[in-house]
């Protein structure tokens, strides 16, 4: 698995129209009378906050969680990782994106693809959690 860490985006924020109706997967025609306001993706994802960073994930081990190779994930390093969170971490200096399991002193990093076995964190392993994944973004033009 490859993880690319991006810095925060450049200065300047752009807001986008937010329409107040559900969009079917057909050919809707957004009408101006459905406009609820404007939405800033910077604000929605809080990506300008100093504790938030962006990571591009490569590999298929998290497909079951809806994170596919090439997806961008938005990571919050201010949140303490809890049981069940998807985290960006380093195990013995190897960066990973996995689901964290903690029960009765046992720590496991689990993939969301049955092709990959769970990674038990053993005594002597160095685990450093770099943050909790909050959102994922997929480029459908790939």
Order of alpha helices (4+ residues) and beta strands (2+ residues): beta-beta-beta-alpha-beta-beta-beta-beta-beta-beta-beta
